């Protein structure tokens, strides 16, 4: 063999061996997220290149369904990291003991009011507000409801689509808003009236917004969504020229919006603990936090992260409903059970209350 050919062959063999070595050294980290989980592709590629960690994203349905999957597989976790369980589900995740504690150095850059879990098993990534949205066009010549109770009157029959709180985090957040606003003795009466008024219940946010909401061709001009959804509608609009305002708007009925925080956590049993910790550090870093608003339409947890211009249409409700983590932990399963009995099974609010 000619010396130049021999050198070329050795060079190719060396390159192939190096490639196989690099691949063997690379860690694959599986991240379980809800269906709306999305990160900027260029940032993901940069992270993979710099960390030598390949990210594999696993969609788990709506947040409640996703958390159920993580709990059911806790003996042999289906992922290394879980993202997207929120403050309505936080106590359930902690009680199920599926999360590995990790105190990231990046916590110092986050908004202190979001640091609810002092065991450091759940790290806040973003926050937002579950809120009623309406399609502007159907309401051009008709009034909007002015209160939660008015929403359940015949004038607004068969106009609203909501998510099931047993499977959906926005559905649960809206249920909790009604509890916080109307109280233990009145919230079930409200839901009984909504049922009689033809409210449509679906399993998750995507089905509600992209199937039944009138903006997607459905027949319901009122939907439980997020206060950032109108900004997203404008951002993705392909209309020429670009509209000056979104085609949808928030309906901030007093006490109808709910403050929501989403978390990331490392699942117990992961074989890639250091890689999982590095992922947590990365997702709460400022560059990733600044990309999150137009990827998942939530507010970044990092207190110095800049917001995009379109977020001027992402209104903040004047008085969002809130419940403490302790209130949610102590009552969540009962509230969901009572809601199911009244809305899905058709029982009366009075009968359900009598069995407490």
C-alpha positions as CSV (number, residue, x, y, z in Angstrom):
1,X,0.0,0.0,0.0
2,X,1.3,3.4,-0.9
3,X,2.4,5.3,2.2
4,X,-0.1,8.1,1.5
5,X,-3.0,5.6,1.2
6,X,-1.8,3.9,4.4
7,X,-1.9,7.2,6.3
8,X,-5.4,8.0,4.9
9,X,-6.6,4.6,6.1
10,X,-5.1,5.1,9.5
11,X,-6.7,8.5,9.7
12,X,-10.1,7.2,8.8
13,X,-9.8,4.3,11.3
14,X,-8.8,6.9,14.0
15,X,-11.7,9.1,13.2
16,X,-14.2,6.2,13.4
17,X,-12.7,5.0,16.6
18,X,-13.0,8.5,18.1
19,X,-16.6,8.8,16.9
20,X,-17.5,5.5,18.6
21,X,-15.7,6.6,21.7
22,X,-17.6,9.9,21.8
23,X,-21.0,8.1,21.3
24,X,-20.1,5.7,24.0
25,X,-19.2,8.5,26.4
26,X,-22.4,10.5,25.7
27,X,-25.3,10.2,28.3
28,X,-28.9,10.0,27.2
29,X,-31.2,11.9,29.6
30,X,-35.0,11.2,29.3
31,X,-37.2,14.2,30.2
32,X,-40.9,13.5,30.9
33,X,-43.0,16.5,30.2
34,X,-46.6,17.5,29.5
35,X,-47.9,17.8,26.0
36,X,-47.2,21.6,25.9
37,X,-43.5,21.2,26.9
38,X,-41.3,22.8,24.3
39,X,-37.7,24.2,24.3
40,X,-35.9,26.2,21.7
41,X,-34.1,23.8,19.4
42,X,-30.9,25.8,19.1
43,X,-30.5,26.0,22.9
44,X,-31.2,22.2,23.2
45,X,-28.5,21.6,20.5
46,X,-26.0,23.8,22.3
47,X,-26.7,22.1,25.6
48,X,-26.2,18.7,24.1
49,X,-23.0,19.8,22.4
50,X,-21.4,21.4,25.4
51,X,-22.6,18.9,28.0
52,X,-22.3,15.7,25.9
53,X,-25.7,14.8,27.2
54,X,-28.3,13.8,24.6
55,X,-31.8,14.9,25.6
56,X,-34.8,12.6,24.9
57,X,-38.2,14.2,25.4
58,X,-41.1,12.0,26.4
59,X,-44.6,13.5,26.2
60,X,-46.9,12.4,29.0
61,X,-50.3,14.0,28.2
62,X,-51.7,16.8,30.4
63,X,-49.9,17.5,33.6
64,X,-52.1,15.4,35.8
65,X,-51.9,12.4,33.4
66,X,-48.1,12.9,33.2
67,X,-47.7,12.9,37.0
68,X,-49.8,9.7,37.2
69,X,-47.4,8.0,34.8
70,X,-44.4,9.0,36.9
71,X,-46.1,7.8,40.1
72,X,-47.2,4.5,38.6
73,X,-43.6,3.8,37.3
74,X,-41.8,4.9,40.5
75,X,-40.2,1.5,41.0
76,X,-38.7,1.6,37.5
77,X,-38.9,5.3,36.4
78,X,-39.7,5.9,32.7
79,X,-37.6,9.1,32.8
80,X,-34.7,10.8,34.6
81,X,-36.4,14.2,35.0
82,X,-40.0,15.4,35.1
83,X,-41.1,18.8,34.1
84,X,-44.5,20.5,34.3
85,X,-46.2,19.4,37.5
86,X,-47.5,22.6,39.1
87,X,-48.5,24.0,42.5
88,X,-51.9,22.3,42.3
89,X,-50.1,18.9,42.0
90,X,-47.0,19.7,44.0
91,X,-48.1,18.0,47.3
92,X,-49.1,14.9,45.4
93,X,-45.7,14.6,43.8
94,X,-44.0,15.1,47.1
95,X,-46.2,12.7,49.0
96,X,-45.7,10.0,46.4
97,X,-41.9,10.3,47.1
98,X,-40.9,10.1,43.5
99,X,-38.4,13.1,43.5
100,X,-34.7,13.3,44.3
101,X,-33.6,16.4,46.3
102,X,-31.3,18.8,44.5
103,X,-30.4,22.3,45.6
104,X,-29.3,24.0,42.4
105,X,-26.9,27.0,42.6
106,X,-29.3,28.6,40.1
107,X,-32.0,29.0,42.7
108,X,-30.4,32.3,43.8
109,X,-31.5,33.9,40.5
110,X,-35.2,32.8,40.8
111,X,-38.1,34.8,42.2
112,X,-38.2,34.0,45.9
113,X,-42.0,33.8,46.0
114,X,-41.9,30.8,43.8
115,X,-39.6,28.8,46.1
116,X,-42.3,26.9,47.9
117,X,-40.7,23.5,48.3
118,X,-38.1,23.8,51.1
119,X,-37.0,20.2,50.6
120,X,-35.6,21.2,47.2
121,X,-37.2,18.3,45.3
122,X,-39.2,20.7,43.1
123,X,-37.5,23.6,41.3
124,X,-39.7,26.3,39.9
125,X,-39.2,26.9,36.1
126,X,-42.1,29.2,35.2
127,X,-45.3,30.7,36.4
128,X,-48.6,32.0,34.9
129,X,-52.3,32.4,35.3
130,X,-55.0,29.9,34.3
131,X,-57.8,32.2,33.0
132,X,-61.0,32.2,31.0
133,X,-60.4,33.2,27.3
134,X,-63.0,34.3,24.8
135,X,-63.1,34.5,21.1
136,X,-63.8,38.2,20.2
137,X,-65.8,37.6,17.0
138,X,-68.8,35.7,18.5
139,X,-69.1,38.4,21.2
140,X,-69.1,41.5,18.9
141,X,-72.9,41.9,19.3
142,X,-73.6,40.0,22.5
143,X,-72.6,40.8,26.1
144,X,-70.0,38.9,28.1
145,X,-70.7,37.5,31.6
146,X,-69.7,39.7,34.4
147,X,-69.2,37.1,37.2
148,X,-68.7,33.4,37.7
149,X,-72.3,33.0,38.8
150,X,-73.5,34.7,35.6
151,X,-71.4,32.3,33.6
152,X,-73.9,29.6,34.7
153,X,-77.0,31.4,33.6
154,X,-79.1,30.4,30.5
155,X,-77.9,33.4,28.5
156,X,-74.5,31.7,28.3
157,X,-75.7,28.1,27.9
158,X,-73.4,25.7,25.9
159,X,-70.7,28.4,25.4
160,X,-68.0,27.1,27.7
161,X,-65.5,24.3,27.5
162,X,-63.4,23.3,30.5
163,X,-60.9,20.5,31.3
164,X,-61.4,17.7,33.7
165,X,-59.5,18.5,37.0
166,X,-58.8,14.8,37.5
167,X,-56.5,14.8,34.4
168,X,-55.7,18.4,33.6
169,X,-53.7,21.0,35.5
170,X,-55.6,24.0,34.0
171,X,-58.8,22.1,34.8
172,X,-57.8,21.6,38.4
173,X,-56.6,25.2,38.6
174,X,-60.0,26.5,37.5
175,X,-61.8,24.2,39.9
176,X,-59.5,25.5,42.7
177,X,-60.3,29.1,41.7
178,X,-64.0,28.4,42.1
179,X,-63.4,26.9,45.5
180,X,-61.3,29.9,46.6
181,X,-63.8,32.4,45.3
182,X,-67.1,30.8,46.1
183,X,-66.2,28.8,49.2
184,X,-66.8,25.2,50.3
185,X,-70.6,25.7,50.6
186,X,-71.2,27.4,47.2
187,X,-68.7,26.0,44.7
188,X,-70.6,22.8,44.0
189,X,-73.8,24.7,43.4
190,X,-72.0,26.7,40.8
191,X,-70.7,23.5,39.1
192,X,-74.2,21.9,39.2
193,X,-75.6,25.0,37.4
194,X,-72.8,24.9,34.9
195,X,-73.6,21.2,34.2
196,X,-77.3,22.0,33.7
197,X,-76.2,24.9,31.5
198,X,-74.4,22.6,29.1
199,X,-70.7,23.0,30.0
200,X,-68.5,20.7,27.9
201,X,-65.8,18.8,29.8
202,X,-62.8,17.4,28.0
203,X,-59.7,15.6,29.3
204,X,-57.0,18.2,28.6
205,X,-56.1,21.7,27.4
206,X,-55.1,20.8,23.9
207,X,-58.4,19.2,23.2
208,X,-60.3,22.1,24.7
209,X,-58.4,24.8,22.8
210,X,-57.7,23.1,19.5
211,X,-60.8,21.1,19.0
212,X,-63.8,22.8,20.8
213,X,-62.8,26.5,21.0
214,X,-64.3,28.5,18.2
215,X,-60.9,29.9,17.2
216,X,-60.0,26.3,16.1
217,X,-63.4,25.7,14.4
218,X,-65.3,24.4,17.4
219,X,-68.6,25.6,18.8
220,X,-67.4,27.0,22.2
221,X,-66.4,30.7,22.3
222,X,-65.4,30.5,26.0
223,X,-62.5,28.3,27.2
224,X,-60.4,27.7,30.2
225,X,-56.9,28.6,29.1
226,X,-54.1,31.0,30.1
227,X,-53.8,34.7,30.4
228,X,-50.9,34.5,27.9
229,X,-53.0,32.7,25.2
230,X,-54.1,36.0,23.4
231,X,-50.4,37.0,23.1
232,X,-49.7,33.6,21.6
233,X,-52.6,34.0,19.1
234,X,-51.1,37.3,17.9
235,X,-47.5,35.9,17.8
236,X,-48.5,33.0,15.6
237,X,-51.0,34.9,13.4
238,X,-50.3,34.5,9.7
239,X,-52.8,37.3,8.7
240,X,-51.5,40.0,6.4
241,X,-51.1,42.6,7.6
242,X,-50.5,41.6,11.2
243,X,-53.5,42.5,13.4
244,X,-53.1,45.2,16.0
245,X,-54.7,43.1,18.7
246,X,-55.2,39.4,19.3
247,X,-58.4,37.7,18.0
248,X,-59.0,36.4,21.6
249,X,-59.0,38.1,24.9
250,X,-59.0,37.3,28.6
251,X,-62.2,37.3,30.6
252,X,-61.1,38.2,34.1
253,X,-64.2,37.6,36.0
254,X,-63.6,38.3,39.7
255,X,-61.8,35.3,41.2
256,X,-61.9,33.2,38.0
257,X,-58.1,33.2,37.3
258,X,-55.6,31.1,39.3
259,X,-51.9,31.6,40.0
260,X,-49.9,28.6,38.7
261,X,-46.2,27.7,39.1
262,X,-44.6,24.8,37.1
263,X,-41.7,22.8,38.4
264,X,-38.9,20.5,37.3
265,X,-37.8,17.6,39.4
266,X,-35.3,14.7,39.3
267,X,-37.0,11.3,39.5
268,X,-35.8,8.9,42.1
269,X,-34.0,5.9,40.7
270,X,-32.4,7.7,37.8
271,X,-29.0,6.3,36.7
272,X,-28.0,9.7,35.3
273,X,-28.1,11.9,38.5
274,X,-25.3,14.2,37.5
275,X,-26.7,14.7,34.0
276,X,-30.2,15.4,35.6
277,X,-28.7,18.0,37.9
278,X,-27.0,19.7,35.0
279,X,-30.3,19.8,33.1
280,X,-32.0,21.4,36.1
281,X,-29.2,24.0,36.3
282,X,-29.6,24.7,32.5
283,X,-33.4,25.0,32.4
284,X,-33.4,27.7,35.1
285,X,-30.4,29.6,33.5
286,X,-31.1,33.0,32.1
287,X,-30.7,32.2,28.4
288,X,-33.2,29.3,28.6
289,X,-35.5,31.3,30.8
290,X,-35.6,34.1,28.3
291,X,-36.6,31.7,25.5
292,X,-39.4,30.1,27.6
293,X,-42.1,32.8,27.2
294,X,-42.6,32.2,23.4
295,X,-42.0,28.5,23.6
296,X,-44.5,27.6,26.3
297,X,-46.3,31.0,26.9
298,X,-45.6,31.3,30.6
299,X,-43.6,33.8,32.6
300,X,-39.9,32.9,33.4
301,X,-39.0,32.1,37.0
302,X,-35.7,33.9,36.6
303,X,-36.1,37.4,38.1
304,X,-33.7,39.0,35.5
305,X,-35.1,37.3,32.4
306,X,-36.4,39.8,29.8
307,X,-39.9,39.4,28.3
308,X,-40.6,39.6,24.6
309,X,-42.5,42.6,23.2
310,X,-45.6,40.4,22.5
311,X,-46.1,39.8,26.2
312,X,-47.7,43.3,26.5
313,X,-50.8,41.3,25.4
314,X,-50.2,38.7,28.1
315,X,-52.3,40.4,30.8
316,X,-52.0,39.7,34.5
317,X,-55.3,39.3,36.2
318,X,-56.0,41.9,38.9
319,X,-56.9,39.5,41.7
320,X,-56.0,35.9,40.9
321,X,-57.4,33.3,43.2
322,X,-54.8,31.5,45.4
323,X,-54.9,28.7,47.9
324,X,-52.0,27.7,50.1
325,X,-50.1,24.4,49.4
326,X,-51.5,23.1,52.7
327,X,-55.1,23.8,51.7
328,X,-54.5,22.1,48.3
329,X,-52.8,19.1,49.9
330,X,-55.5,18.6,52.5
331,X,-58.5,19.0,50.2
332,X,-57.5,18.4,46.5
333,X,-58.6,14.8,46.2
334,X,-62.0,15.5,48.0
335,X,-62.6,18.5,45.8
336,X,-61.9,16.5,42.6
337,X,-64.1,13.6,43.9
338,X,-67.0,16.0,44.7
339,X,-66.6,17.7,41.3
340,X,-66.7,14.4,39.6
341,X,-69.9,13.3,41.4
342,X,-71.7,16.6,40.5
343,X,-70.4,17.3,37.0
344,X,-69.7,13.8,35.5
345,X,-72.1,11.6,37.5
346,X,-74.9,14.1,37.7
347,X,-75.5,14.1,41.4
348,X,-76.9,17.1,43.2
349,X,-74.6,19.4,45.1
350,X,-76.8,19.1,48.1
351,X,-76.5,15.3,48.2
352,X,-72.7,15.4,47.8
353,X,-72.3,18.0,50.6
354,X,-74.5,15.9,52.9
355,X,-72.1,13.0,52.6
356,X,-69.0,15.0,53.8
